[in-house]
Amino acid sequence: MKANTNCKKELVKVKREDYTAVIGAGPYGLSVAAHLKAQGLQTLVFGKTMELWKKMPPGLCLKSIWSASSISDPSGKYSIDQYIATTNTPRQEPIPLSLFLNYALWFQRQNVPDVEPVYIRSLAADGKRFHLDLEDGRAVKASNVVVAAGISSFAYIPSFARDLPETVASHTSAHTDLSRFKDQSIIVIGKGQSALEYAALLHEGGADVELITRGLVRWHSKILYERTGPARHIFYPPGDVGPPGINWLVAFPSFYNRLPEGIKDPVHKRAVLPGGAKWLRSRIEGQIRITENTQVVKATEQGERVCLELSDGTKREVDYLFLGTGFQPDVHKLTFIDPALCQQLQVKNGYPILNVGFESSVSHLYFAGLLAGNTFGPTCRFVSGTKGVARNIAHHLARA
Ligand SMILES: Cc1cc2nc3c(=O)[nH]c(=O)nc-3n(C[C@H](O)[C@H](O)[C@H](O)COP(=O)(O)OP(=O)(O)OC[C@H]3O[C@@H](n4cnc5c(N)ncnc54)[C@H](O)[C@@H]3O)c2cc1C
């Protein structure tokens, strides 16, 4: 048995040097791998398939509309439409998490059946090749690497909450099963879709919930989408990121990349202004207490509870604090990237600077998903962005 394992390690070392390694098996990793394989590139994919999505609370629905919820494959045969037609699954909107997850797993089985469900412990480079140490002890060499390791490492914890233990406070993304909060008093901080949807789910699960937000809660109404019939496609590209007008500027990552630097930033910010989907509104308004225009000034652990001092001078003491405070990308937080390699990356605001093919300042090292967002725009945060991103990376790599 031991001899076999050693033999396998040796094979890996000798034969896999010309591979392209994809780190991540979420929507981006799977899509990039599908496109690379179609280009005839030898591809290895590492990571836990759809790990982030498998950890979301079961009752959650996607904010994305139907046309923005397909993972891109090179043939176009594996869209969410194809999935429901092939499997006789009823179309539902808002899209339940279970439907999207089943679709993504079907996509993976059809396009990338050979995902290696193991983490990369270390990614280093010797100037010619990349060296990947896997958590199961194996080592792999690769000519190209695409980092599609997602958003989990970037969960943002505001400074007032950094010293609180997880027994009283944590980021929304740390929670799958919300049932343990039944009958508990909860404060949710934030006004984006995640904060609002977790607040609704907690309330519906029997918790006593208050939502505290720095500004006003806004709802994304999509009036033009509902009222313009077939003409809606003029106002809304399929990708569905941002309000009308802005949404076309960000719809195609390569187009966004060519926008003047001075307008990229405001366009990006406007496209992803925090807010809730219209269908969520009735589950929040009149259902839970909302305290707007208020910040947490101080938070302290108080026995098994947490005590908050607010900017309006009031205080709260509750059983648990949920931080729906989003994700703040910073490539240095991907601790599996060897520090010497990370130092070679040119970085702006935490994002690696990328060329037109999504390649970083380190040759043959590519980034997909959220970390490509500074160069290619906010669509890279969403499933709909897989189309522009994966195809571009695969074409660039095939020509390299
Ligand atoms: C609550 C919530 C709701 C959302 N709703 C929507 C929505 O409605 N529509 C939408 O488009 N987007 C939504 N998003 C955004 C969503 O995160 C992205 O669309 C999508 O998951 C990004 O895909 P990804 O492949 O870049 O990353 P992820 O889905 O985060 O996948 C990351 C992958 O990397 C792997 N990985 C991480 N570290 C390593 C390592 N060291 N070695 C190997 N593998 C590693 C993981 O195992 C995983 O396979 C939502 C996000 C959240 C948190």
The ligand as a MOL file (V3000), in Angstrom:
LIG
                    3D

  0  0  0     0  0            999 V3000
M  V30 BEGIN CTAB
M  V30 COUNTS 53 58 0 0 0
M  V30 BEGIN ATOM
M  V30 1 C -24.5740 34.4350 0.4590 0
M  V30 2 C -24.0720 34.6520 -0.9450 0
M  V30 3 C -24.9780 34.7260 -1.9950 0
M  V30 4 C -24.5230 34.9120 -3.2920 0
M  V30 5 N -25.4440 34.9970 -4.3050 0
M  V30 6 C -25.0100 35.1480 -5.5720 0
M  V30 7 C -25.9360 35.2090 -6.6670 0
M  V30 8 O -27.1560 35.1860 -6.4920 0
M  V30 9 N -25.4410 35.3020 -7.9290 0
M  V30 10 C -24.0980 35.3530 -8.1850 0
M  V30 11 O -23.7220 35.4170 -9.3560 0
M  V30 12 N -23.2100 35.3430 -7.1700 0
M  V30 13 C -23.6200 35.2430 -5.8850 0
M  V30 14 N -22.7190 35.2220 -4.8550 0
M  V30 15 C -21.3070 35.4670 -5.1670 0
M  V30 16 C -20.5800 34.1390 -5.3750 0
M  V30 17 O -19.6200 34.0350 -4.3830 0
M  V30 18 C -19.8830 34.0940 -6.6930 0
M  V30 19 O -20.8030 34.2980 -7.7190 0
M  V30 20 C -19.1920 32.7510 -6.9790 0
M  V30 21 O -19.2570 31.8230 -5.9370 0
M  V30 22 C -17.7650 33.0230 -7.2800 0
M  V30 23 O -17.2060 31.8190 -7.7330 0
M  V30 24 P -15.6880 31.4470 -7.4940 0
M  V30 25 O -15.4590 30.1830 -8.2480 0
M  V30 26 O -14.8320 32.6110 -7.8130 0
M  V30 27 O -15.5320 31.2340 -5.9310 0
M  V30 28 P -16.1590 30.2170 -4.8760 0
M  V30 29 O -17.5260 29.8220 -5.2470 0
M  V30 30 O -15.9290 30.8660 -3.5600 0
M  V30 31 O -15.2220 28.9160 -5.0030 0
M  V30 32 C -13.9110 28.8840 -4.4910 0
M  V30 33 C -13.2920 27.5250 -4.7400 0
M  V30 34 O -11.9060 27.5980 -4.3740 0
M  V30 35 C -11.5770 26.4870 -3.5930 0
M  V30 36 N -10.3970 26.8020 -2.7900 0
M  V30 37 C -10.2350 27.7840 -1.8820 0
M  V30 38 N -8.9660 27.7240 -1.3590 0
M  V30 39 C -8.3510 26.7130 -1.9940 0
M  V30 40 C -7.0510 26.1350 -1.9070 0
M  V30 41 N -6.1120 26.5900 -1.0670 0
M  V30 42 N -6.7680 25.0660 -2.6870 0
M  V30 43 C -7.6840 24.5810 -3.5510 0
M  V30 44 N -8.9300 25.0690 -3.6690 0
M  V30 45 C -9.2490 26.1240 -2.9040 0
M  V30 46 C -12.8340 26.1580 -2.8030 0
M  V30 47 O -12.8060 24.8360 -2.3100 0
M  V30 48 C -13.8790 26.3750 -3.9250 0
M  V30 49 O -13.9570 25.2380 -4.7130 0
M  V30 50 C -23.1340 35.0420 -3.5530 0
M  V30 51 C -22.2200 34.9600 -2.4870 0
M  V30 52 C -22.6720 34.7750 -1.2030 0
M  V30 53 C -21.6690 34.6890 -0.0860 0
M  V30 END ATOM
M  V30 BEGIN BOND
M  V30 1 1 1 2
M  V30 2 1 2 3
M  V30 3 2 2 52
M  V30 4 2 3 4
M  V30 5 1 4 5
M  V30 6 1 4 50
M  V30 7 2 5 6
M  V30 8 1 6 7
M  V30 9 1 6 13
M  V30 10 2 7 8
M  V30 11 1 7 9
M  V30 12 1 9 10
M  V30 13 2 10 11
M  V30 14 1 10 12
M  V30 15 2 12 13
M  V30 16 1 13 14
M  V30 17 1 14 15
M  V30 18 1 14 50
M  V30 19 1 15 16
M  V30 20 1 16 17
M  V30 21 1 16 18
M  V30 22 1 18 19
M  V30 23 1 18 20
M  V30 24 1 20 21
M  V30 25 1 20 22
M  V30 26 1 22 23
M  V30 27 1 23 24
M  V30 28 2 24 25
M  V30 29 1 24 26
M  V30 30 1 24 27
M  V30 31 1 27 28
M  V30 32 2 28 29
M  V30 33 1 28 30
M  V30 34 1 28 31
M  V30 35 1 31 32
M  V30 36 1 32 33
M  V30 37 1 33 34
M  V30 38 1 33 48
M  V30 39 1 34 35
M  V30 40 1 35 36
M  V30 41 1 35 46
M  V30 42 1 36 37
M  V30 43 1 36 45
M  V30 44 2 37 38
M  V30 45 1 38 39
M  V30 46 1 39 40
M  V30 47 2 39 45
M  V30 48 1 40 41
M  V30 49 2 40 42
M  V30 50 1 42 43
M  V30 51 2 43 44
M  V30 52 1 44 45
M  V30 53 1 46 47
M  V30 54 1 46 48
M  V30 55 1 48 49
M  V30 56 2 50 51
M  V30 57 1 51 52
M  V30 58 1 52 53
M  V30 END BOND
M  V30 END CTAB
M  END
